[in-house]
């Protein structure tokens, strides 16, 4: 019957709208509590907080709309499906899973670990996406006998300056942190992002010089998340093995081990 498809579409839209509503509100709350109140205006009243959260919700919605248009344009430009393009852009969410895993599994997890991991993974993922876009755009118009360009072997010269600049920025972050300056987290994220982007360019250079000497090749979107997975796994193993145990008030009730301690204490009472 003709009304059935309309009901199905209406149900799907209702589910999407309700989900986005919760996501926008939660992201606006995170911005308000973790950024605006902490760094910009700590003495806000509750009325002002509501106003800021409303503005943040609208801004996040506009960003989401812009990202959707960007995904659609990218899919058309690269002759890819929207699913592939959205998978590429969703790769920037790679930091969410390790952040929760680190916090739940270890008492050594800290805010510093999350920000270092976030900056490094974002930079690494952005570099991999750059590789994907440039090589895919080149391979579309490439013919045998033509210069391979971005789909051929790449030089190392682009990666080393970025890594060096990133290390200098990290040195500046260490200096500012020792001096007790505020707003050092953006400096940390910038430095680690530059290092991560440089590492992605190194990966690009290695694989392009191995597999693209004879013919032009484009990297598949399915491999874009592998370097970030390996990276956050190594960071997690090293940091959670040798890192400093955090004060109990920072992980109380959050880790699996602390949860068992709380259960044991309640059973005694």
N, C-alpha and C positions, 0 to 999 in steps of 0.2 A: 504493500500500500504506500501511496505517496507521502503520508505524514511521517512514516517511520524513519527515513533518512534524516529528516529535519530534527526529530527528537534525538536521534543519535548524535548529530552534530552539536545540538544545544547542550546535551550532556557532556560531551567532550570539552566544549568551550567553558562550561561551568567548572569542570574539574581543573582546567588550565588556569582559569581566573582565580579560583580559590587557592591554588598552589602558589601562583605568583604573588597574590596578596600576602600570604604568610612570609614568602621569601623577601619581598620588598620591606615589610615591617621589621623583620628580624635584622636585615642588613642596615636599615636606618637606625635601629636600636644599637647595633654594634658601633656604628659611626658615632652616635651621640655619646655613648658611655666610654668607649675606648679611645676616641680621638678628640671630639669637641670638648667634652667635660675635662678630660685629662690634660690636654695641651692648650686649647684655645680659650676657654672661658670656664674655669672651675667653679665660679660662684653663681652659676645660673639658677634662676628660680624654676619651679616645676612648670609654670606657664611658658617660660622661655624654652624649656626643654621640649615641650609639646610642639611649639612653633618650629624649632629646628628639626625635629623628627619629621614633621610634615614636609618641610622643604627638602629634607634628605630623601624622603620617600618619592617625591616627584622627580628629583634629580636622578635617582636610581632607575625609575621607570623610563625616563628619557634615554639614559645610557643603555638600558636593555633594548629599547626600540632601535637605537642607533646601531647596536651590536647585531641585532637581527637583520637590519638592512645591509650591514657590512658583510655578514655571512652570505646573504643572497647574492650580492654583487660579486663576491669572491667566487661563489659557485659558478656564476655565469661567466666570469672572466676566465676561469681555469677549466671550464667545461667539466666540472665535477658535480656530484649530487649535493644537495643541501645537507644530507647526513654526513658526508665526508667533510664538508666545510665546517659544519657545527662541531664535529669531532675534533678538528684542528683547534678551533677557538676554545673549546671546552678543556683543552689540555692545560690551560692556565690554572685549572682547579687542582692541579697535581699536589699542591701544598696542603690541601684540606685533609686528605687521608693520612699522610705521615704525621701531621700535627696532632690528630686525635690518637693515632697509634702510639706516638712517643709519650703523650701525656698519660695514657691509660696504663701502659706497660712498665713505666719506669719512674722512680723517684728522682732521677737525674735530669729529666726533661725540664726545660726552662723557656722563658720568653725569648732569650737570646738564641736558643737552638731553633725556635720556630722562625724567627726573622732571618737568621742566616740561611736556613733551608729554603725559606720563601724566596729570598733574593736570588740565591743560586739557581733554584729550579725555574723561576720565571725567566731569568736571563738565558739559561740553557734552552728552555722551551721556545723562547722567542727566536733564538738562533736556529733551532731546528725548523721552525715555521718559515723563517727567511730562506733557508735551504730549499724547503718544499716549494714555496711560491716561485722563487727564481728559476729553479730547475724545471718545474712543471710548465711555467710560461715559456721557457726556452725550447723545451722539447716539442711543443705544439707546432712550431714553425720550422723546426730543424729538418734538414735533408742531408743525406750522405754527401760529403764533400764540403759542407759548410763548416764554419768555425763553431765549435761546441759551446763556447761561452760558459754560462752558468751551469750548464749540464755536463761540462767536461771537468778535467783536473783543475783544482784550485790551488792557489799558493798559500803559504803559511804567513805571509807578511801582514794579513789583515787581523790575525788573532793575537799576535804577541803584543802590539801596542794597546789593545783593549785590556788584556790581562794586566799589563803594567800599570795602566791608568787605574784599573780597579784596585790593584794592590796599594797604590798611592792614596786612593780615596779611603781604603780601609785603615791605612796609617793615620789619616786625618781623623777618622772616627775614633781610633784608640786615643789620640791626643785630646780630642774634645771630651771623651768620656772620662778621662783622668782629671780633666779640669772641671768636671761637674757641669758641663754645659747641657742645655735642654735641646730637644729636637735632634738628637743624635741618631735615632732609628732610621730616618730617611737616608742619612749618609751611609749607614751600614747596608741598607737595602740596595742603594745605588752601587756601592762598591762590589758587593757580592753578585749583583746582576751583571755588571760589566765582566767580572771574572767568568760567570756562567755563560755569557754570550761568546766570550773568547774561546771557552772550551767547546762550545757547539761548532764554532768555525774550525777548530782543530779536528773535530770528528768529521766535519765536511771535507776538509782537505785530505784526511787519511783515506776515507772511503772513495772519494772521487779519483784520487791518484791510483787506487787499486782497481776499481771497477769501471772507470770511465776513460780509459786510455784509448780504446779502439772505437768506441761509439758513445754518443751522448745518452745519458741516462738521468731519469728523474727519481728522486727518493719517493717511496710510497708513504702515504699518510699513516699507514698502519705501524710504521716504525718510529714515528715521532715521539711516542711516549716512552720508548725503551731506555734511552739515556737518562731521562729523569728518574725512572724507576730504579736503575742501577745506582744513580747518584744518591738519592735519598736513602736507599738501603745501606750504602756504605757510610753515609753521614750518621745514620741512626745507630749502626753497630759500633762505630768508633766513639761517638759522643755518649751513648748510653752505657758504654763499657768503662770509659776512662773519665767521664765528666764528673763534676762535683755534685754530690747529693744535695738537693734543695732543702731549705727549712721545712719542717713538717706542716706549718700553716699554709704553705703554697700547694701542697698536694693532698692535704687531709680530705678524705672522702672522694678522691678522684681516681686514684690508681687501684688496680685490682688487688694489690697487696694490702693497701691501706683499708680497702673495703672489708677484707677478711678480718683485719684487726678490729674494725668497728663492730663487726658481727660478734666477734669473740668477747669484746667488752660488754656488749649488750646482753649476751647470754650469761655473763658473770653477774650482772646486775639483776 
